[in-house]
């Protein structure tokens, strides 16, 4: 009687490296919350940017090392909710909104709730999505607007509580942009592995120097411009702006170009760890 070969059972466990990076991002977001509770707002803002770095690394490392998993994608979403939803909302509340009663905590809650809705929508609309664009402002970018604004305020000794109404409005607007249908460039069409001219390398070095000279101001300008680019891009791409282009179920394909030209089928149905 022939012996049947033993069946190979799938290995249990989780991949260490990408989930370690996700954990580092989660830690940074939690540290931002704790720092704001101790009135260390500059540290809190910087921690949110550090969380962004780890969030950008974990997915790329997972793809480079072929260690993508459903667990990693779900864990990344939970970490993003803390780092780019709860953390910015609480830091903004502690810095500028705590003395404004219901308006203050409701403004912070709108941001947190919109971040959760943004993540949930992203996770359920992975398949068939146009990889060139994000639908709505990505949660790390929205968090970066809040964090850089607070960082600039601290750097120039601005009392956030004196400008709480303005900060509250900015917080609410950033939250609403996350759940909007505005199209934001994902920069995924950039060929990061391709060769570039030597001048491009010099420009990159110059960009690092400019950012290092005044990081809080440069980052604020960059992310505010990016946040404003979504409405501008959407208005330019449609013949007539409709409610569906701004909010709600985006079923309208009334663009200047052929609507099918914007559809790029996904080659991999596995959920991406890149923002959300």
Secondary structure, 3 states (H helix, E strand, C coil): CCCCCCCCCCCCCCCHHHHHHHHHHHHHHHHHHHHHHCCCHHHHHHHHHHHHHHHHHHHHHHHHCCCCCHHHHHHHHHHHHHHHHHHHHHHHHHHHHCCCHHHHHHHHHHHHHHHHHHHHHHHHCCCCCCCCEEECCCHHHHHHHHHHHHHHHHHCCCCHHHHHHHHHHHHHHHHHHHCCCCEEECCCCCCCCCCCCHHHHHHHHHHHHHHHHCHHHHHHHHHHHHHHHHHHHHHHHECCCCHHHHCCCCCCCCECCCHHHHCCCCCCCCCCCCCC
